[in-house]
């Protein structure tokens, strides 16, 4: 709360136009919101329906992982990509955009940066397939490699998944 209170002080100056949070679960937001005088403008994490109900905009940063995502080799997503003559990355970014989530992909590859800007309108069937693709075995995993994530202890940033309000096992699934 101390950090948030200091950020709220900055919000009252001309130094920032908005303040937000990152990786907050429902549990951690429920601790913050009753004490906050400024509602976070954005939460860099999922929880889309909960966030929108609180007036907070979700945002997806590095939504495609670091190249090790199981989505890129998924046969169903590859078929959708072929159907639209685009990459699986473009399928996923188009899906996120159509679902109303600002997506901020990162890449050091100039061609991929250009490609990521070329989104398509997916039909309802494609949207449903992508929306449920994470339910397949092996699809739910940590996509970003970070020294702050300890799969052995089941901790992220030194907190257990339960402390963060995440219903996951130690391996993160």
Protein Blocks (a to p, Z undefined) as FASTA:
>chain_A
ZZmmmmmmmmmmmkbfbdcdehiafklmmmmmmmpcbdcfbdcdehklmmmmnopacdde
hklonoiafklmgmklmmmmmmnopafklmmmmmmmmnopacddddfbfklmmmmmmccd
ddfklmmmmmmmmmpghkaccfbdcfkbcfknopaehiafklnopacdfkoZZ
